[in-house]
Amino acid sequence: KLLEKMQGEIEIINVERRIRTRVKSQMERSQKEYYLNEQMNAIQKELGQKDEKTEIQEMEEKLAAKEMPEEARTKTEKEIKKLKSMSPMSAEAAVVRNYIDWMLNLPWFEYTEDNNDVDHAREVLDDEHYGMQEVKDRIVEYLAVRSLVGNEGKGTILCLAGPPGVGKTSIARSLATSLGRSFQRISLGGVRDESEIRGHRRTYVGAMPGKIITAVKKAGTSNPVILLDEIDKMTSDMRGDPASAMLEVLDPEQNKNFGDHYIEVEYDLSKVMFIMTANDLSRIPGPLRDRMEIINVPGYTPNEKLQIGKKYLLKKAVKQNGLDNYSVNLTDKIMLDIIRGYTKESGVREFERLCNTVCRKIATEVVSKKYEDGKKFNVNSKQLAKYLGPRKFESTDREQEPQVGLVNGLAWTSVGGELLHIEVVTVPGKGGIQITGKLGEVMTESAKAAMSYVRSISDRLGISPEWYDKNDIHIHAPEGATPKDGPSAGITMTTALTSAITGIKVRQDVAMTGEVTIRGRVLPIGGLKEKMLAAKQAGINTVIIPKKNEKDLPEIPEEIKSGIEVIPVEHVEEVLKIALDLEQPEKFMQVVGLKVIDSNTAMEVAN
């Protein structure tokens, strides 16, 4: 027992010795650093390099001159007092110093004066952007209201929704220019941590304020234009949901008292003008979408792209590639050839890249052949093929002759409208139904609803109930690697099924869009302008749309509607009579006793 007690005492003595040694070492290091710092300060003072004022005195003077809320002032004073009692070289002092710096540099009550001149704003917007009338009108309305209510008005929260490359981001920058406000862009693509919006608490190493407060500090004013780019690309994980954090930022009733975890006091965001951009509104949570004023920015027509190319893109490409001293000319025909033969987009990004490609090829010729300033370059069709290669896209994507089981549908995606082919074949089997083409859940259910409707009218089509037990049906949407979803292909699938089962061919100059019910009613859809534009580009002559979408037709430019017969329908029967290649459409489905054929005969007819 005595030995055990002695061993315990020895261990205690060893621990105490180690602690004393460590404390002594730390004290010596601190004293050394303090002595060296004081010595360095004395040397700098002797050399005249050190101002008499200390860093803390500068902070106190800056705080006294700074206009800020009382809560923020009290908090900053408290942190300065804390800093006085700390060693300047300690890690915690650096954290406190960084916090004080943030508090003193935020533009608490600093505002720029708006230029509410409506004519000036219209001039700036028209000078930098072609079309986009709805967006421009909304901006002008905002300025008109601001000029009447002054500073009493709340900040505006707009969401520009549309395909990539249509100018959503750039028009936000033009808006800031027209208002005379500072502009800041925050990219939200891939943001998955709530702290990116609200900031990190100061207990964490390397803590910083969130993106919103950081943007306000960079702007140097409390009423900037802040662009929240790609807000539909935010995601969430175990670290929180940034979309929920954005609710406070974008609510005019709450953002007057926005709380950032880092600065720990409320900041007034009510005078900030927030503009968001999105490609797909369906990916924005409902409560967040409810706080926005959504303006749809549709894709451009070929003629609009032509005007943009002539007024903006070609001039920009000439300047960027050093051809200012040369005359580069692309005729309207050549530009339209580029738009239709080399691009397939709703915006103009690829068009701009191709204009740059043409200018780079010309610049190469200028350097290699040593052309003199002022030489004219008129690009013709032969040179265009040399510069850009063979055409990538033909003017039409559709078949020319009527086909069995092949129907042209119209789809609306985040990158614009496109032609969506639906194919159906029937083969001898045991009544199975197969659906392929990477279709989403909604589209798969739409196919089942179409199948149920077709089976319900079998007697009117002249198909016996036993036929379905002896044949398999395969529904396919080509480009199988591309995901597809949505209910608007309902009438397209119904038409394809009816054609494949009866062997009646489908007109290929017809395209259609509309949701179908199991009773055959045709329900409305979205994205009509984009779908009409896709039909125009594919050489479609007749477009079938739901009757309830007829109200959307006046908003579609005449340039798109010209040459296309738009037929609104309420029931699938009307669709079948238009789309199927029938000799007497008026008698179709009125008399039971159409010729019944099996799947082998249907395939023979198709071939």
Beta strands, then each sheet from edge to edge (+ up, - down):
strand 1: 157-161
strand 2: 183-187
strand 3: 225-229
strand 4: 258-259
strand 5: 266-267
strand 6: 273-278
strand 7: 293-296
strand 8: 327-330
strand 9: 376-379
strand 10: 406-413
strand 11: 416-428
strand 12: 433-436
strand 13: 471-476
strand 14: 510-512
strand 15: 515-516
strand 16: 522-523
strand 17: 542-546
strand 18: 565-569
sheet 1: 2+ 3+ 6+ 1+ 7+
sheet 2: 4+ 5-
sheet 3: 8+ 9+
sheet 4: 12+ 13+ 11- 10+ 14+ 17+ 18+
sheet 5: 15+ 16-
end
